[in-house]
Amino acid sequence: MLNQVVLVGLLKKVAKLDDYFSSIEIEVVRSFKELKGGFKSDFLTIIVWKGIADSLLQDNIINSNISICGRLESDDKQIKIVAEKVDYVGRSLNFKGG
């Protein structure tokens, strides 16, 4: 079985959860137009290792395009996206989770 998620979007926010994990929020534009002709965006929260979040803050890439490879996890009827690798689109930052 394969549990893999790949997302590309704008990094909007980095928040600390605890000593080991942080969360990031990205804006992902849908690939189809609405009836009114515009594109709608989804804001997704992704769990990342603290080291990845620290690197994202240090490089100050808020509002930059990033790609995320990760997996889905379910916990008490909630589905979470957990990042395993984060890259800046346009140059490689090679952040890897643990």
N, CA and C of each residue as an Amber inpcrd file, in Angstrom:
protein
   294
   0.8340000  -1.1810000   0.0000000   0.0000000   0.0000000   0.0000000
   0.8780000   1.2430000   0.0000000   0.3410000   2.3060000  -0.5100000
   1.0950000   3.5530000  -0.6200000   0.3050000   4.6780000   0.0230000
   0.9360000   5.4190000   0.8910000   0.3260000   6.5710000   1.5490000
   1.2390000   7.7550000   1.2900000   0.9650000   8.5020000   0.2250000
   1.8240000   9.6110000  -0.1420000   0.9880000  10.7780000  -0.6490000
   1.3710000  11.9740000  -0.2160000   0.7030000  13.2060000  -0.6160000
   1.7640000  14.1430000  -1.1710000   1.4730000  14.7890000  -2.2880000
   2.3720000  15.7930000  -2.8570000   1.5560000  17.0660000  -3.0670000
   2.0210000  18.1680000  -2.4900000   1.3370000  19.4560000  -2.5960000
   2.3200000  20.5370000  -3.0040000   1.8320000  21.4990000  -3.7630000
   2.6130000  22.6900000  -4.0990000   1.7300000  23.8860000  -3.7980000
   2.2660000  24.8290000  -3.0380000   1.4860000  26.0080000  -2.6820000
   2.3390000  27.0900000  -2.0690000   1.6890000  28.1750000  -1.6730000
   2.3760000  29.3080000  -1.0460000   2.4480000  29.0960000   0.4580000
   3.6330000  29.2300000   1.0350000   3.7940000  29.1410000   2.4760000
   3.2090000  30.4000000   3.1000000   2.2400000  30.2300000   3.9870000
   1.5610000  31.3720000   4.5940000   1.9210000  31.5920000   6.0520000
   2.1730000  30.5010000   6.8050000   2.3800000  30.6580000   8.2410000
   3.1820000  29.4800000   8.7750000   4.0260000  29.7560000   9.7910000
   4.7490000  28.7130000  10.5160000   4.4310000  28.9110000  11.9910000
   3.9830000  27.8470000  12.6680000   3.6100000  27.9470000  14.0890000
   4.2140000  26.7870000  14.8640000   4.6760000  27.0570000  16.0820000
   5.2630000  26.0250000  16.9350000   4.1550000  25.2600000  17.6570000
   4.2470000  23.9270000  17.6590000   3.2940000  23.1000000  18.3830000
   3.8700000  22.6310000  19.7170000   5.0880000  22.0930000  19.6720000
   5.7700000  21.6510000  20.8930000   7.2670000  21.6120000  20.6100000
   8.0340000  20.9090000  21.4410000   9.4860000  20.8800000  21.2770000
   9.9390000  20.1180000  20.0350000   9.0880000  19.2720000  19.4830000
   9.4840000  18.4300000  18.3590000   8.7770000  18.7490000  17.0500000
   7.5730000  19.2500000  17.1420000   6.7760000  19.4640000  15.9380000
   6.3140000  20.9050000  15.8180000   6.1110000  21.3230000  14.5900000
   5.5150000  22.6160000  14.2790000   4.4630000  22.3820000  13.2080000
   3.7130000  23.4200000  12.9050000   2.7620000  23.3190000  11.8010000
   3.0210000  24.4650000  10.8390000   2.7330000  24.1990000   9.5880000
   2.8020000  25.2560000   8.5840000   1.4520000  25.3010000   7.8850000
   1.1310000  26.4490000   7.3520000  -0.0920000  26.5920000   6.5720000
   0.3100000  26.9990000   5.1670000  -0.2490000  26.2940000   4.1840000
   0.0070000  26.6580000   2.7980000  -1.3160000  26.9430000   2.0900000
  -1.2340000  27.7940000   1.0910000  -2.3830000  28.1010000   0.2360000
  -2.2050000  27.3470000  -1.0720000  -3.1710000  26.4970000  -1.3920000
  -3.1290000  25.6990000  -2.6070000  -4.2930000  26.1260000  -3.4960000
  -3.9900000  26.5430000  -4.7110000  -5.0230000  26.9860000  -5.6490000
  -5.6020000  25.7630000  -6.3510000  -6.9070000  25.6970000  -6.3880000
  -7.5810000  24.5820000  -7.0620000  -7.3140000  24.6440000  -8.5630000
  -7.3640000  23.4940000  -9.2140000  -6.9890000  23.4130000 -10.6250000
  -8.1530000  23.6620000 -11.5860000  -9.2900000  24.0890000 -11.0640000
 -10.4390000  24.3440000 -11.9320000 -11.0870000  25.6760000 -11.5460000
 -11.7490000  26.2970000 -12.5210000 -12.4210000  27.5720000 -12.2850000
 -13.8180000  27.3490000 -11.7210000 -14.2480000  28.3130000 -10.9120000
 -15.6220000  28.3140000 -10.4320000 -16.5270000  28.8350000 -11.5400000
 -17.8300000  28.8020000 -11.3110000 -18.7780000  29.2980000 -12.3060000
 -18.5540000  30.7750000 -12.6200000 -18.0890000  31.5300000 -11.6170000
 -17.8450000  32.9620000 -11.8190000 -16.5460000  33.2280000 -12.5800000
 -15.7570000  32.1860000 -12.8380000 -14.5470000  32.3300000 -13.6370000
 -13.2510000  32.4190000 -12.8550000 -13.3240000  32.5070000 -11.5420000
 -12.1050000  32.6180000 -10.7380000 -11.6820000  31.2770000 -10.1620000
 -10.4660000  31.2480000  -9.6590000  -9.9420000  30.0590000  -9.0040000
 -10.0590000  30.2210000  -7.4970000 -10.4520000  29.1680000  -6.8220000
 -10.5820000  29.1810000  -5.3770000  -9.3340000  28.5430000  -4.7590000
  -8.9760000  28.9760000  -3.5530000  -7.8210000  28.4270000  -2.8440000
  -8.2570000  27.6680000  -1.6060000  -7.4680000  26.6750000  -1.2490000
  -7.6430000  25.9550000   0.0040000  -6.4450000  26.2670000   0.8930000
  -6.6830000  26.4510000   2.1820000  -5.6160000  26.6870000   3.1430000
  -5.4640000  25.4160000   3.9630000  -4.3090000  24.7700000   3.8550000
  -4.0700000  23.4780000   4.4790000  -3.0100000  23.5960000   5.5690000
  -3.2540000  22.9310000   6.6930000  -2.2850000  22.8860000   7.7850000
  -1.5340000  21.5710000   7.6960000  -0.2180000  21.6590000   7.7750000
   0.6480000  20.4970000   7.6350000   1.5680000  20.4160000   8.8430000
   1.7330000  19.2290000   9.3940000   2.6200000  19.0050000  10.5220000
   4.0370000  18.7640000   9.9850000   5.0200000  19.4620000  10.5590000
   6.4210000  19.2930000  10.1500000   7.2950000  19.1280000  11.3850000
   8.4370000  18.5010000  11.2030000   9.4180000  18.4300000  12.2780000
   9.9110000  19.8320000  12.5770000  10.2500000  20.0880000  13.8310000
  10.6870000  21.4100000  14.2710000  11.8610000  21.9230000  13.4410000
  12.7920000  21.0670000  13.0880000  13.9490000  21.4820000  12.2930000
  13.5650000  22.0390000  10.9370000  12.5580000  21.4450000  10.3060000
  12.0770000  21.9480000   9.0200000  11.4720000  23.3330000   9.2070000
  10.6450000  23.4960000  10.2410000  10.0030000  24.7850000  10.4990000
  11.0520000  25.8540000  10.8060000  12.0600000  25.5190000  11.6030000
  13.1220000  26.4810000  11.9120000  13.8470000  26.9230000  10.6510000
  14.1090000  25.9820000   9.7460000  14.7760000  26.3190000   8.4880000
  13.9090000  27.2140000   7.6090000  12.6020000  26.9330000   7.5760000
  11.7000000  27.7720000   6.7900000  11.6770000  29.2000000   7.3230000
  11.6580000  29.3550000   8.6470000  11.6690000  30.6910000   9.2470000
  13.0040000  31.3910000   9.0210000  14.0870000  30.6450000   9.1530000
  15.4210000  31.2260000   8.9790000  15.6180000  31.7370000   7.5520000
  15.1270000  30.9940000   6.5710000  15.2660000  31.4090000   5.1780000
  14.2370000  32.4600000   4.7730000  13.2860000  32.7660000   5.6660000
  12.2860000  33.8140000   5.4410000  11.6110000  33.6620000   4.0850000
  10.9850000  32.5270000   3.8740000  10.3400000  32.2890000   2.5750000
   8.8130000  32.3140000   2.6700000   8.2800000  33.0460000   3.6490000
   6.8300000  33.2230000   3.7300000   6.3520000  33.8480000   2.4120000
   5.2310000  33.3750000   1.8990000   4.6490000  33.7880000   0.6150000
   5.4660000  33.3300000  -0.5870000   6.3040000  32.3200000  -0.3910000
   7.0370000  31.7090000  -1.4980000   6.4220000  30.3470000  -1.7950000
   6.6040000  29.8840000  -3.0250000   6.1040000  28.5680000  -3.4090000
   6.9770000  27.4790000  -2.8120000   6.3380000  26.4810000  -2.1920000
   7.0520000  25.3250000  -1.6740000   6.3460000  24.0570000  -2.1350000
   7.0980000  22.9800000  -2.2010000   6.5000000  21.6720000  -2.4770000
   6.6740000  20.8100000  -1.2410000   5.6960000  19.9850000  -0.9940000
   5.6780000  19.1300000   0.1880000   5.3790000  17.7030000  -0.2510000
   6.2250000  16.7890000   0.1900000   5.9490000  15.3580000   0.0460000
   5.7060000  14.8390000   1.4490000   4.6450000  14.1130000   1.6300000
   4.3320000  13.6350000   2.9630000   3.3460000  12.4950000   2.9350000
   2.6740000  12.3220000   4.0610000   1.7300000  11.2260000   4.2110000
   0.5070000  11.7060000   4.9870000  -0.5610000  10.9360000   4.9220000
  -1.7580000  11.1960000   5.7030000  -1.7370000  10.3260000   6.9510000
  -2.1500000  10.8920000   8.0720000  -2.3030000  10.1380000   9.3180000
  -3.6840000  10.4290000   9.8710000  -4.3110000   9.4120000  10.4530000
  -5.6130000   9.6380000  11.0800000  -5.4690000   9.4460000  12.5830000
  -6.1620000  10.3140000  13.3170000  -6.0950000  10.2790000  14.7730000
  -7.4320000  10.7800000  15.3030000  -8.1880000   9.9140000  15.9680000
  -9.4850000  10.2810000  16.5290000 -10.4030000  10.9400000  15.4960000
 -10.5430000  10.2990000  14.3590000 -11.4320000  10.7350000  13.2830000
 -10.9810000  12.0140000  12.5870000  -9.7490000  12.4470000  12.8040000
  -9.1960000  13.5910000  12.0880000  -8.0750000  13.1110000  11.1890000
  -7.9960000  13.6660000  10.0040000  -6.9190000  13.3240000   9.0880000
  -5.9170000  14.4650000   9.0910000  -4.6470000  14.1180000   9.2600000
  -3.5700000  15.1030000   9.2890000  -2.6240000  14.8440000   8.1300000
  -2.0290000  15.9170000   7.6110000  -0.9760000  15.8080000   6.6180000
   0.3410000  15.9980000   7.3560000   1.2520000  15.0300000   7.2250000
   2.5540000  15.1000000   7.8810000   3.6220000  15.1830000   6.7970000
   4.4140000  16.2550000   6.8200000   5.4510000  16.4600000   5.8060000
   6.6630000  15.5940000   6.0980000   7.1940000  14.9800000   5.0660000
   8.4370000  14.2240000   5.1700000   9.5700000  14.9480000   4.4560000
   9.2270000  15.7530000   3.4560000  10.2310000  16.5250000   2.7140000
   9.5910000  17.8240000   2.2470000  10.3010000  18.9120000   2.4070000
   9.8270000  20.2230000   1.9770000  10.9160000  20.8590000   1.1270000
  10.5490000  21.3700000  -0.0380000  11.4920000  22.0620000  -0.9290000
  10.8940000  23.3830000  -1.3620000  11.7560000  24.3660000  -1.5110000
  11.3790000  25.6420000  -2.0860000  11.3220000  25.4560000  -3.5900000
  10.2400000  25.8750000  -4.2300000  10.1170000  25.7200000  -5.6740000
  10.9830000  26.7910000  -6.3360000  11.9450000  26.3520000  -7.0830000
  12.8640000  27.2670000  -7.7500000  14.2920000  27.0340000  -7.3140000
  14.4970000  26.5660000  -6.1000000  15.8240000  26.1520000  -5.6450000
  15.6210000  25.1130000  -4.5550000  16.5450000  24.2180000  -4.4310000
  16.3940000  23.1070000  -3.4880000  16.8910000  23.5010000  -2.1100000
  16.0490000  23.3030000  -1.1080000  16.4580000  23.5240000   0.2830000
  16.7110000  22.2050000   0.9900000  16.1290000  21.1240000   0.4280000
  16.3270000  19.7790000   0.9520000  16.0800000  19.6370000   2.4380000
  14.9150000  20.1010000   2.9020000  14.5100000  19.8590000   4.2810000
  13.9380000  18.4570000   4.3360000  14.3940000  17.6600000   5.2660000
  13.8540000  16.3060000   5.4090000  13.4370000  16.0850000   6.8380000
  12.2840000  15.4830000   7.0010000  11.7780000  15.1720000   8.3330000
  12.3780000  13.8770000   8.8490000  12.0630000  13.5690000  10.1010000
  12.6440000  12.3670000  10.6840000  11.6920000  11.2660000  10.8640000
